[in-house]
Amino acid sequence: MFIESLKAYSDDRGELRPFNFSELPFSPKRMFLVSEAPKGITRGEHAHYETEQFLICLEGEITVSLYDGVKETVKTLKPFQGIYIPNMVWDSQKFNTGKDLLLVLASTEYNQKDYITSLSLFEGVVKK
């Protein structure tokens, strides 16, 4: 699921860009922002056993790589674009401008045991 752009409603007071949680394939339990990431830095580089996520670029340009154990998909998000990350997908985000702002909606509360931080472990789990 890729959102090309959140629909904008504009008038002389500015823009409104609503997003209905009912559009997601999960009910969000957690939200966080990634900001002030240095230009060119890569974050993420993990998968989740259970957590699903939806990433929305609010500012800048963020390249998202998704790997399901067989195929890699790469999308570059610009402001107001978003992408769904199912559980058991290895993902990373490269922050391209140094002024990037990423909003993440997650289906679960934080649980360190839900993270797979070794690519070789992830590949072993998904190939079973």
C-alpha positions in Angstrom: 0.0 0.0 0.0 1.5 3.3 -1.2 -0.2 6.6 -0.8 0.9 9.0 -3.6 -0.2 12.0 -1.6 -2.5 12.8 1.3 -5.4 14.7 -0.2 -5.2 18.5 0.6 -8.1 20.8 1.3 -6.9 24.4 0.9 -8.4 27.8 1.7 -7.0 31.2 2.7 -6.2 29.7 6.2 -3.8 27.0 4.8 -4.0 23.3 4.0 -5.7 20.5 5.8 -4.5 16.9 5.0 -6.7 14.4 6.8 -5.9 10.7 7.2 -8.5 8.3 8.5 -7.0 5.4 10.5 -9.8 3.2 9.0 -7.8 3.4 5.8 -5.0 1.3 7.4 -4.9 -2.5 7.5 -4.4 -2.3 11.3 -5.4 -0.2 14.3 -2.6 2.1 15.4 -1.4 1.6 19.0 1.8 3.8 18.8 3.0 6.8 16.9 6.5 8.3 16.8 8.5 10.8 14.8 12.0 10.5 13.4 13.6 14.0 13.0 16.9 15.6 12.8 18.5 12.6 11.1 21.7 13.7 9.4 21.7 13.7 5.6 22.5 10.3 4.2 22.0 8.4 7.4 20.1 5.0 7.3 17.8 4.0 10.0 15.5 1.0 10.6 17.4 -2.0 9.3 15.2 -4.4 11.1 11.9 -6.4 10.8 9.1 -7.1 13.3 7.6 -10.5 14.1 4.2 -8.8 14.8 4.2 -5.1 14.3 2.8 -3.5 11.1 3.8 0.1 10.4 2.7 2.9 8.1 5.3 5.6 7.3 4.4 9.1 6.2 7.1 11.6 5.0 6.2 15.0 6.5 9.2 16.9 5.2 12.2 16.2 3.0 12.8 13.0 1.0 13.1 9.5 2.5 14.1 6.4 0.6 12.4 3.3 2.0 13.7 -0.2 1.2 11.5 -3.2 1.9 12.7 -6.8 1.6 10.4 -9.8 2.2 13.2 -12.4 2.0 12.9 -12.7 -1.8 12.2 -9.4 -3.4 13.4 -5.9 -2.5 11.2 -2.9 -3.2 12.5 0.7 -3.0 10.3 3.8 -2.8 11.3 7.4 -2.3 8.8 9.2 -0.2 8.2 13.0 -0.6 6.1 15.1 1.7 2.6 13.7 2.3 3.4 10.3 0.7 3.1 7.1 2.8 3.9 3.4 2.6 2.6 0.4 4.5 5.1 -2.1 6.0 3.6 -5.5 6.9 5.1 -7.6 9.7 8.0 -9.9 8.7 9.4 -7.4 6.2 13.0 -6.1 6.6 12.9 -2.3 6.2 15.3 0.6 6.2 14.9 4.3 5.6 17.6 6.6 4.2 17.2 10.3 5.1 18.2 12.2 2.0 18.1 15.9 2.8 19.1 16.4 6.5 15.7 18.2 7.0 13.6 15.0 6.8 10.6 14.3 9.1 9.1 10.9 9.3 5.8 10.0 11.0 5.4 6.3 11.9 2.1 4.7 13.0 2.6 1.2 14.5 0.1 -1.6 15.2 1.6 -2.5 18.6 3.1 -0.8 21.6 6.9 -1.0 21.8 8.3 -4.5 22.6 12.0 -5.1 22.1 11.3 -8.9 21.6 9.3 -8.0 18.5 12.4 -6.8 16.7 14.6 -8.9 14.4 17.9 -6.9 14.0 20.0 -9.5 12.2 19.4 -9.8 8.5 20.6 -13.4 8.4 18.2 -14.3 11.3 15.4 -12.6 9.4 16.2 -14.5 6.2 16.3 -17.8 8.1 12.9 -17.1 9.7 11.1 -16.1 6.5 12.5 -19.0 4.5 11.1 -21.7 6.9 
